[in-house]
Amino acid sequence: MNEEQGDTLIDYIGVMSDNLTNGTNNLTEQLISILNVTNILLGIIAVTLVTSTIVKIIEIKKSK
């Protein structure tokens, strides 16, 4: 392998490394987005459960 081919290979490896880093960063951002949506959904479920529990308690107290 001559020097020019070596430089080309090094450049190619650098580009591939950058692509891998960018891909990993994109996946990380998508994962964070998914976790944020999951947290919002869990929050909605929690509020719904608390609200329905309070409503049931009020219904039970009224029926006594």
KADA-V93838 format. One record per pair of residues at least 6 apart in sequence whose ideal C-beta (glycine too) atoms are under 6 Angstrom apart, sorted by the first residue. I is the first residue (numbers start at 1). J is the second residue. D is the distance in Angstrom with one decimal. If there is no record, write none. Layout:
i/j/d
I/J/D
I/J/D
This chain:
none
